[in-house]
Amino acid sequence: MTLDPFPDGWTRALCIVAHPDDLEYGAAGAVAAWTSAGRSVAYLLATRGEAGIDGIPPDECGPLREREQRAAATVVGVDAVEFLDHRDGVLEASVALRRDLAGAIRRHRPEVVVTLHFGDRWGGTGPWNSADHRNLGRAVVDAVGDAGNRWIHTDLGLEPWAGVRWVAVAASERPTHAVVLSDDDLDRAVRSLEAHAEYLRGLGSGPMTDARTFLEGNARADDGTLRTVFELLPFAG
């Protein structure tokens, strides 16, 4: 599949996902490439993933997964990691969520917003996507518009930000653009996913537990190059 190069000429990205590990399965290689090039990237998590490990109660799991997410972000050069404390597993595409996301967009003032695939199924016909992913992605796209409208969420006390030029959707079944990765970018992405050690252990066996095999398999193009692909949704130019 021939894809366009990811746009250049931007300096700030805000990555918004539902759970710890979402970015590591979808976009961490690109994040590593961007931070290596001197771009600023911040992470925003709607939940702490407290319902994500069957054998660990939520009150223990949430802090554990937060620690793993912060460690994973550090590997790919991200220092700013924020959590919104919406409840894991029952995330709704609500006005309250849009408000929280719009506030973060106004504070961080990104030109690129990254999120995870929020279609009904993985790969178009694969397993059903989780409600959290579906609802979070829709709220992200709506919040980008909200953030630029000074008459929406006026209680935030923040100046509007209409400078988001693209929403980049990782793991989409309709990719349009690609970020070329170096071997080092891939290595850092693998170590970033491996930082979610307790989460991976909780998954047991299966293809998603072998970080290198999973990530390299997704990143390796037919011509042998490494890349992270995105569906790019244009906003303000």
Residue pairs with C-beta under 8 A, 6 or more apart in sequence:
1 175
1 221
1 222
3 175
3 176
3 177
3 178
3 227
3 229
4 176
4 177
4 178
5 177
5 178
5 179
5 180
6 30
6 168
6 177
6 178
6 179
6 230
6 232
7 165
7 166
7 177
7 232
10 39
10 111
10 112
10 165
11 39
11 40
11 111
12 39
12 40
12 41
12 42
12 108
12 109
12 110
12 111
12 112
13 31
13 34
13 39
13 40
13 41
13 42
13 110
13 111
13 112
13 113
13 114
14 41
14 42
14 43
14 44
14 104
14 105
14 108
14 110
14 112
14 113
14 114
15 23
15 27
15 31
15 41
15 42
15 43
15 44
15 78
15 113
15 114
15 115
16 44
16 46
16 101
16 104
16 113
16 114
16 115
16 136
16 140
17 23
17 26
17 43
17 44
17 45
17 46
17 115
17 116
17 136
18 45
18 46
18 47
18 88
18 91
18 116
18 130
18 132
18 133
18 136
19 45
19 46
19 47
19 49
19 52
19 65
19 88
19 132
20 45
20 48
20 49
20 52
20 65
20 66
20 68
20 69
20 72
20 196
20 199
21 49
21 52
21 65
21 68
21 69
21 72
21 193
21 196
21 199
22 116
22 133
23 31
23 43
23 72
23 114
23 116
23 170
24 72
24 189
24 192
24 193
24 195
24 196
25 171
25 193
25 208
25 214
25 215
26 116
26 117
26 170
26 171
26 228
27 114
27 116
27 168
27 170
27 228
27 230
28 72
28 75
28 76
28 188
28 189
28 192
28 193
29 179
29 181
29 185
29 186
29 188
29 189
29 215
29 219
29 226
29 228
30 114
30 170
30 179
30 181
30 185
30 228
30 230
31 41
31 76
31 77
31 78
31 114
31 189
32 75
32 76
32 77
32 181
32 184
32 185
32 188
32 189
32 192
33 179
33 180
33 181
33 182
33 185
33 228
34 41
34 179
35 41
35 76
35 77
35 78
36 77
36 184
36 185
41 76
41 77
41 78
42 78
42 80
42 81
42 82
42 108
42 110
43 69
43 73
43 78
43 80
43 81
43 82
44 82
44 83
44 84
44 101
44 104
44 108
45 69
45 81
45 82
45 83
45 84
46 84
46 86
46 91
46 97
46 100
46 101
46 132
46 136
47 83
47 84
47 85
47 86
47 87
47 88
47 89
47 91
47 132
48 61
48 62
48 63
48 65
48 66
48 83
48 85
48 88
49 61
49 62
49 65
49 66
49 69
49 88
49 199
50 58
50 59
50 61
50 62
50 65
50 87
50 88
51 58
51 61
51 87
51 88
51 89
52 61
52 65
52 88
52 199
52 202
53 61
53 64
53 65
53 198
53 199
53 202
54 202
55 202
56 64
56 198
56 202
58 88
62 88
64 198
65 196
65 198
65 199
66 83
68 195
68 196
68 197
68 198
68 199
69 81
69 196
70 81
71 195
72 192
72 193
72 195
72 196
73 79
73 81
73 192
75 188
75 191
75 192
75 195
76 188
76 189
76 192
77 188
80 108
82 104
84 97
84 100
84 101
84 104
86 97
86 100
88 132
89 131
89 132
90 131
90 132
91 97
91 131
91 132
91 135
91 136
92 135
93 134
93 135
93 136
93 138
93 139
93 142
94 139
97 135
97 136
97 139
97 143
98 139
98 142
98 143
98 146
98 153
99 143
99 146
99 153
99 156
101 139
101 140
101 143
101 146
101 147
102 143
102 146
102 147
102 152
102 153
102 156
103 153
103 156
103 158
105 113
105 143
105 144
105 147
105 161
105 164
106 147
106 156
106 158
106 159
106 160
106 161
107 158
109 161
109 163
110 163
110 164
111 163
111 164
111 165
111 166
112 164
112 165
112 166
112 167
112 168
113 140
113 144
113 164
113 166
113 167
113 168
114 167
114 168
114 169
114 170
114 230
115 136
115 137
115 140
115 141
115 167
115 168
115 169
115 170
116 133
116 136
116 137
116 169
116 170
116 171
117 129
117 133
117 137
117 169
117 170
117 171
117 172
117 173
118 129
118 133
118 134
118 135
118 136
118 137
118 138
118 140
118 169
119 129
119 134
119 172
119 173
120 128
120 129
120 134
121 127
121 128
121 129
122 128
122 129
122 171
122 173
123 173
124 173
137 169
140 167
141 167
141 233
144 164
144 167
144 235
145 235
146 152
146 153
147 160
147 161
147 162
147 164
148 160
148 161
148 162
148 163
148 164
148 236
149 160
149 162
150 159
150 160
162 236
163 236
164 235
164 236
165 234
165 235
165 236
165 237
166 232
166 233
166 234
166 235
167 232
167 233
167 235
168 177
168 230
168 231
168 232
168 233
169 230
169 231
169 232
169 233
170 228
170 229
170 230
172 229
172 230
172 231
174 231
175 229
175 230
175 231
176 230
176 231
176 232
177 229
177 230
177 231
177 232
178 221
178 227
178 228
178 229
178 230
179 227
179 228
179 229
179 230
180 225
180 226
180 227
181 189
181 219
181 226
181 227
181 228
182 226
183 226
185 226
186 215
186 216
186 219
186 226
189 215
189 219
190 211
190 212
190 215
190 216
193 200
193 211
193 214
193 215
194 200
194 211
200 209
200 211
203 209
207 213
207 214
208 214
216 226
219 226
219 227
219 228
220 226
221 227
